[in-house]
Amino acid sequence: MAVKPMTQLPRAMLIDMDETILSAYGRPDIAWNNVAREFAGEFAPLSSQQVAAAIVESGRKFWARAGAEWRLILGEARHVVVRDGFATLAAAHRTTLSMDLATRLANRFTAYREEEMFVFPGAHDAIDALKAHGVKLALVTNGAAESQRAKVERFALTHRFDHIQIEGEHGFGKPDERAYLHAMQALGVTAPETWMIGDNLEWEVEAPQRLGIYAIWIDVHGEGLPADSAIRPDRIIRSLTELLPVERG
């Protein structure tokens, strides 16, 4: 696929929210270790690092098989992940951690994620500049209606987009074709006129590419594509600021 010259912008962009505009759910290993340290005194004889590692692995397995419905009840999903992690620890170390502790740990993780969220540097300015250039903008995010709408409001995104599309409000989300088609219809554009930007290789690259959308993968931590990935983005960026056209001197 030919790369569009970066001196030009498309008619429209569909932009993901979490880990694209906001630092929200990335680096779960770091987050779980931070939260587990708060409960270290209750894990004996296990260490907080052992508990965090078991939960991270539990989460990896859970999300590998979980259906889309779990994205709409994220808090409940975290309870399942912690309980499964505790069960693995009990089998391996013959020690039992209580279900009350599992509940408190999962709830604290949810609160911690909310506390630690922030807008990536330059993201607001980049979105505003794209809008000023006449690009039609749609925010297309998966997740529950209430929690995702709260983030849209909390981080001043409402007025920055021509269309806001939340999975829990519309009844479908990425990688369902309807998510991209509905957003483009709302903006009045076609696939060849549209770019999709986001951090999920399946949702923001592979699925939109099948529709003829130019797909840009955002790799905010600079980790690069997974070695075993067969998905190839049309472009890779680390910040939304890189979407702005190059000024010719």
Residue pairs with C-beta under 8 A, 6 or more apart in sequence:
1 209
1 214
1 234
3 234
3 235
4 10
4 214
6 245
6 246
7 245
7 246
7 248
8 245
9 130
9 133
9 134
9 135
9 243
9 245
10 135
10 193
10 194
10 195
10 214
11 135
11 136
11 187
11 189
11 193
11 194
12 135
12 136
12 137
12 138
12 184
12 187
12 189
12 193
12 194
12 195
13 130
13 135
13 136
13 137
13 138
13 194
13 195
13 196
13 197
13 243
14 138
14 140
14 180
14 183
14 184
14 194
14 195
14 196
14 197
14 208
14 213
15 21
15 127
15 137
15 138
15 139
15 140
15 161
15 196
15 197
15 198
15 240
16 139
16 140
16 141
16 174
16 197
16 198
16 199
16 200
16 203
16 204
16 218
17 24
17 139
17 141
17 148
17 151
17 152
17 157
18 24
18 25
18 141
18 143
18 151
18 199
19 25
19 26
19 198
19 199
19 200
19 218
19 220
20 120
20 197
20 198
20 199
20 204
20 218
20 220
20 240
21 119
21 120
21 123
21 127
21 139
21 155
21 157
21 240
22 117
22 118
22 119
22 120
22 123
22 151
22 155
23 116
23 117
23 118
23 119
23 120
23 220
24 113
24 117
24 151
25 113
26 199
26 220
26 221
27 221
28 56
28 59
29 52
29 56
31 109
31 112
31 113
31 116
32 52
32 55
32 56
32 59
32 109
33 48
33 49
33 52
34 112
35 52
35 105
35 108
35 109
35 112
36 43
36 48
36 49
36 51
36 52
36 55
36 105
37 48
38 108
39 48
39 51
39 101
39 104
39 105
39 108
40 47
40 48
42 97
42 101
43 50
43 51
43 97
45 93
45 95
46 89
46 93
46 95
46 97
50 89
50 93
51 85
51 89
51 97
54 85
54 86
54 88
54 89
55 81
55 82
55 85
55 105
57 85
57 88
58 81
58 82
58 84
58 85
58 88
59 81
59 85
61 84
62 77
62 80
62 81
62 84
63 70
66 77
68 142
68 173
70 76
70 77
71 142
71 143
71 144
71 167
71 173
72 143
72 144
72 145
72 167
72 168
73 144
74 110
74 143
74 144
74 147
75 106
75 107
75 110
78 106
78 109
78 110
79 102
79 103
79 106
81 106
82 102
82 103
82 105
82 106
82 109
83 99
83 102
86 97
86 99
86 101
86 102
89 95
89 97
90 96
90 97
117 151
117 155
119 155
120 220
120 239
120 240
121 239
122 239
122 240
122 241
123 239
123 240
123 241
124 156
124 160
125 241
126 239
126 240
126 241
126 243
126 244
127 137
127 157
127 160
127 161
127 240
128 160
129 244
130 137
130 243
130 244
131 137
131 160
133 244
133 245
136 162
136 187
136 188
136 189
137 160
137 161
137 162
137 163
137 187
138 161
138 162
138 163
138 164
138 165
138 183
138 184
138 186
138 187
139 152
139 157
139 160
139 161
139 163
139 164
139 165
140 165
140 174
140 179
140 180
140 183
140 196
141 148
141 165
141 166
141 167
141 173
142 148
142 167
142 173
142 174
142 203
143 166
143 167
143 168
143 173
144 167
144 168
145 166
145 168
145 169
146 168
148 166
148 167
148 168
149 166
149 169
151 157
152 158
152 164
152 166
157 164
158 164
162 186
162 187
163 183
163 186
163 187
165 179
165 182
165 183
165 186
167 173
167 174
167 179
170 179
170 182
172 178
172 179
172 182
173 179
174 180
174 200
174 203
174 204
174 207
175 202
175 203
175 206
175 207
177 207
177 210
177 211
180 191
180 196
180 207
180 208
180 211
180 213
181 211
184 190
184 191
184 194
187 194
191 211
191 212
191 213
192 212
194 213
194 214
195 213
195 214
195 215
195 216
195 243
196 204
196 205
196 208
196 213
196 214
196 215
196 216
197 204
197 216
197 218
197 237
197 240
197 243
198 204
198 205
198 216
198 217
198 218
199 217
199 218
199 219
199 220
201 217
201 225
201 226
201 229
201 231
201 233
202 231
204 215
204 216
204 217
204 218
205 215
205 216
205 217
205 231
205 232
205 233
205 234
206 215
206 231
208 215
209 215
209 234
214 234
214 235
215 233
215 234
216 233
216 234
216 235
216 236
216 237
216 243
217 225
217 233
217 235
217 236
217 237
218 236
218 237
218 238
218 239
218 240
219 225
219 236
219 237
219 238
220 238
220 239
222 238
225 231
225 232
225 233
225 236
237 243
